[in-house]
C-alpha cells in the first residue's frame, strides 16, 4: 500500500473549539470571542488555525486574530494553509465567476470580494492592466507578497499592483493605514477609462475606494433611464457618477453636490471629458446644509439621488447614523415635486434593509408625502452575495415615486 505524505504544518496546527449554537453551525464563516469554548496549541495573531466543534469534529480552517472582534474567519472546510498556490486557486476561481457574468466592461470590475470569494478581508479590483488590492485582515496582510505573486500568475498582463490599505476597517485588526506599490515600476499616472458609457479620469492612489464606485455601475444606467427632461439633484455626488449619467440621458437640469473640493474638481473634469461641461452645476457644500438652503429658497426637483458615504462603521453609532439618514431623507422629500422620484442608497451593512426602509417611511410621514416603491437595487453582480453571510450584501437601494394624491 502506497503511503500518503503528511504536511507537518497542517498536522500540528493550533486551533479553536467552538461553542454549541454558534453562527458557524448556521453557515456563517465568522467566529466571535464569545463563541470560543477553548483554544489549543497556542495560536498566534495572524496564524491559520483549525476549527473544531464541542465534540472534537473538524469544522475547517480559519485565519486568527484575537485583537479583532471577529477572532476567526473560516477560509476552508478542510485543512488549508496560506501560500501562493492557495491564492492563485482562489483568484482563478473568482475570475472565472466574473467571466460568466457578461459584464459590459470586464476589464473594469471587482475580481475578489472578501468572504464571497473565499478570501476574508481581501478586495481586488481591476482597472485594465492595473490591479488594486486591499488586505483588511491581519493574516491576509501578512501574505501580501503571496497574493501579489498569485495576481501576476493569473494575470500576466498586469502592469501594476497597488495596495490601497487606507481603509479605517484595518484599525479593527490592529493594522496601520498605508498605500504602496506591490508590483510595478511606479504608481500609474491618472488615466482614462470608460465605464457604463461615461469616460472618467482615474487616480488609483487617491481616488474614492480603489478608484471609482464599481458597485454602482449598473445603477447609474438604471437611474439615468428616469432622468430625461427632469430637474435632477445628485447629493453626495463624489466624482459625478449619477449626475453625469443623468445629464447624458437628457435631463432638463442637473446639480451635483459634495463637500469634497477634490471630488467636485474631478467631477468637473469628467464632465468636460464627456462634453457635458455646461450641462451640470457643481456645488461644494455640506449636503445637510445645502438641502436646508434649497428648501428655504423654495427650489424643487423631479429626481433626487441620495448616495451618502457610510454613516456608521459599527453598531454603537447606528442610532446616530439613522438620525442622519432620516434628516437628509426628510429634507429631500420636501424638495420633490409632486410625482417626483427619490433614489436612495445605504452602503453600510450595519443598516439592514428593513431598518433603512422603515426610516424612509418615517421620513415620508413627517414630510407628509406618500411614497410608491417602484424599484429596488443592490451592488453590481461582481460583488457576489453569500446567502449565509449577510455582511457580503451591503448596498441597499430604493427608487420611490411620490404619489400626487388620490
Secondary structure, 3 states (H helix, E strand, C coil): CCCCCCCHHHHCCCEEEECCCCHHHHCCCEEEHHHEEEEECCCCCCCEEEEECCCCCEEEEEEECCCCCEEEEEEECCCCCCCHHHHHHHHHHHHHHHHCCCCCCCCEEEEEEHHHHCCCCEEEEEECCEEEEEECCHHHHHCHHHHHHHHHHHCCCCCEEEEEECCHHHHHHCCCCEEEEEECCCCCCCEEEEECCEEEEECCCCCECCECCHHHHHHHHHHHCCCCCCEEEEECCCCCHHHHHHHHCCCCEEEEEECCHHHHHHHHHHHHHCCCCCCEEEEECCHHHHHHHHHHHCCCEEEEEEECCCCCCCHHHHHHHHHHHHHHHHHHHHHEEEEEEEEEEECCCCCCHHHHHHHHHHHHHHCCCCEEEEEEEECCCCCCCECCEHHHCCCEEEEEEECCCC
